[in-house]
Amino acid sequence: MVIYGSVHYKNFSFRREGEQRMDGTKIGFFGLGVMGGPMAVNMGKKGSEEIVAFVRDKHKAVKYVEQGIVTTVSVKEISEAAVIFLSLPDGDVVEEIVLGSEYLFRYLEPGQVIVDLSTSDYGITVKIGKALQEKGIHFLDAPVSGMEQRAIDGTLAVMCGGEREVFDAVRPYL
């Protein structure tokens, strides 16, 4: 398999050679750890959407590219996704990724959806939800329950809070 990269303004993104998605839909993903990695891979297997994940380590990026995930260090590229999933260690990291000055909030536009799969502090979740709502961005709080093997198998339990119509729209990816 040949993997190629593209360099734009000191950022890289990788995908399998010749790989293209026909419908142009993009799903973003932050957090390719023990739980997030398998979740992102499973999302990629479910449909024709392009999964674009934030990965700083080029060696780790290759592992996910081989499984059909596009990887990038460009927050802006992730922010162009219609739906962005977060699977991060805790609420403080979620807050930094979503609201931090160098991260998502500065690029997001009304109508996009953020789905937080992390287990976050209630106060931080409310703060993030309010900030996104004021900008017209939909937010679902959707922590997962299960171990790594259940993430690999695609059998995690997801407890989701947010607008019903937004949940219905992203449900196929959960």
Phi, psi and omega per residue, in radians:
M1 nan 2.362 3.100
V2 -1.779 2.302 3.089
I3 -2.033 2.336 3.116
Y4 -2.130 2.723 3.123
G5 -2.159 2.764 3.051
S6 -2.192 2.461 -3.104
V7 -1.969 2.201 3.116
H8 -2.390 2.014 3.070
Y9 0.871 0.876 3.109
K10 1.195 0.248 3.081
N11 -1.908 2.707 3.059
F12 -2.206 2.647 2.941
S13 -2.465 2.505 -3.094
F14 -2.200 2.533 3.013
R15 -2.635 2.868 3.100
R16 -1.171 2.510 -3.132
E17 -1.000 2.296 3.103
G18 1.374 -0.041 -3.095
E19 -1.322 2.214 3.059
Q20 -2.463 2.611 3.060
R21 -1.883 2.359 -2.996
M22 -1.318 -0.619 -3.013
D23 -1.537 -0.163 3.069
G24 1.354 -0.030 3.119
T25 -1.232 2.439 3.137
K26 -2.191 2.316 3.054
I27 -1.983 2.223 3.124
G28 -1.672 2.692 -3.136
F29 -2.578 2.234 3.001
F30 -1.992 2.211 3.026
G31 1.860 1.297 3.123
L32 -1.658 0.931 3.110
G33 -1.544 -2.693 -3.093
V34 -0.981 -0.728 -3.133
M35 -1.633 -0.793 -3.048
G36 -1.161 -0.656 3.138
G37 -0.996 -0.968 3.109
P38 -1.090 -0.609 3.114
M39 -1.102 -0.771 3.137
A40 -1.109 -0.747 3.122
V41 -1.074 -0.775 3.130
N42 -1.117 -0.658 3.078
M43 -1.056 -0.722 3.132
G44 -1.115 -0.524 3.140
K45 -1.362 -0.342 -3.028
K46 -1.374 -0.412 -3.049
G47 -2.780 -2.940 -3.087
S48 -1.613 0.053 -3.138
E49 -1.202 2.575 3.063
E50 -1.481 2.206 3.079
I51 -1.722 2.118 3.139
V52 -2.036 2.096 -3.053
A53 -2.046 2.520 3.100
F54 -1.432 2.070 3.141
V55 -2.451 2.116 3.137
R56 -1.456 -0.517 -3.060
D57 -1.597 1.996 -3.085
K58 -1.084 -0.548 3.129
H59 -1.210 -0.709 3.079
K60 -1.159 -0.610 -3.132
A61 -1.024 -0.740 -3.102
V62 -1.039 -0.705 3.125
K63 -0.979 -0.748 -3.090
Y64 -1.414 -0.552 3.072
V65 -1.061 -0.711 3.124
E66 -1.077 -0.335 3.130
Q67 -1.809 0.222 3.033
G68 1.621 0.126 -3.140
I69 -1.649 2.358 3.006
V70 -1.463 2.322 -3.137
T71 -2.045 2.611 -3.103
T72 -2.690 2.767 2.958
V73 -1.849 0.149 -3.112
S74 -1.624 1.915 3.064
V75 -1.064 -0.656 3.136
K76 -1.058 -0.724 3.123
E77 -1.100 -0.741 3.093
I78 -1.098 -0.700 -3.067
S79 -1.164 -0.207 3.112
E80 -1.445 -0.087 -3.140
A81 -1.287 2.582 3.098
A82 -1.179 -0.677 3.128
V83 -2.263 2.351 3.141
I84 -2.160 2.136 3.125
F85 -1.737 2.502 3.103
L86 -2.139 2.258 3.036
S87 -2.328 1.476 -2.954
L88 -2.086 2.869 -3.017
P89 -1.071 -0.639 -3.108
D90 -2.865 3.072 -3.087
G91 -1.081 -0.587 3.127
D92 -1.098 -0.714 3.113
V93 -1.206 -0.713 3.090
V94 -1.024 -0.814 -3.141
E95 -1.038 -0.753 3.136
E96 -1.132 -0.762 -3.126
I97 -1.161 -0.691 -3.087
V98 -1.453 -0.850 -2.994
L99 -1.809 -0.221 -3.122
G100 -1.053 2.599 -3.025
S101 -1.083 -0.414 -3.124
E102 -1.739 0.111 -2.999
Y103 -2.066 -2.558 -2.889
L104 -1.057 -0.805 -2.946
F105 -0.900 -0.688 -3.097
R106 -1.136 -0.401 -3.082
Y107 -1.816 -0.346 -3.023
L108 -1.170 2.607 -3.138
E109 -2.188 2.713 3.129
P110 -0.920 2.443 3.111
G111 1.729 -0.324 3.106
Q112 -1.262 2.860 -3.109
V113 -2.191 2.301 3.003
I114 -1.944 2.252 3.100
V115 -2.078 1.999 -3.135
D116 -1.658 1.874 3.131
L117 -1.536 -0.027 -3.094
S118 -1.371 2.843 2.990
T119 -1.676 1.834 -3.014
S120 -2.050 2.739 3.057
D121 -1.074 2.406 -3.105
Y122 -0.964 -0.798 -3.110
G123 -1.071 -0.733 3.116
I124 -1.166 -0.710 3.122
T125 -1.060 -0.774 3.122
V126 -1.106 -0.762 3.126
K127 -1.032 -0.820 3.139
I128 -1.116 -0.802 -3.139
G129 -1.014 -0.765 3.136
K130 -1.148 -0.773 -3.138
A131 -1.081 -0.735 3.130
L132 -1.192 -0.725 3.137
Q133 -1.051 -0.711 3.127
E134 -1.085 -0.441 3.135
K135 -1.676 0.008 3.127
G136 1.426 0.362 -3.130
I137 -1.800 2.344 -3.125
H138 -1.409 2.558 -3.102
F139 -2.388 2.271 3.016
L140 -2.078 2.258 3.021
D141 -1.636 1.964 -2.979
A142 -2.418 1.103 3.134
P143 -1.096 2.630 -3.119
V144 -1.889 2.712 3.093
S145 -2.238 2.282 3.132
G146 2.531 2.984 -3.122
M147 -1.727 3.078 -3.111
E148 -0.941 -0.766 -3.105
Q149 -1.071 -0.631 3.104
R150 -1.207 -0.560 3.055
A151 -1.157 -0.736 3.114
I152 -1.116 -0.748 -3.121
D153 -1.320 -0.251 -3.094
G154 1.320 0.551 -3.085
T155 -2.095 0.455 3.111
L156 -1.176 2.648 2.988
A157 -1.572 2.304 3.140
V158 -2.053 2.188 3.096
M159 -1.865 1.930 -2.941
C160 -1.994 2.335 3.042
G161 -2.166 2.412 3.136
G162 2.632 -2.937 -3.129
E163 -1.179 2.335 -3.086
R164 -1.018 -0.778 -3.094
E165 -1.165 -0.542 3.081
V166 -1.240 -0.762 3.078
F167 -1.003 -0.827 -3.136
D168 -1.032 -0.631 -3.130
A169 -1.208 -0.635 -3.096
V170 -1.697 -0.132 -3.087
R171 -0.891 -0.694 3.137
P172 -1.013 -0.372 -3.120
Y173 -1.603 -0.220 -3.076
L174 -1.500 nan nan
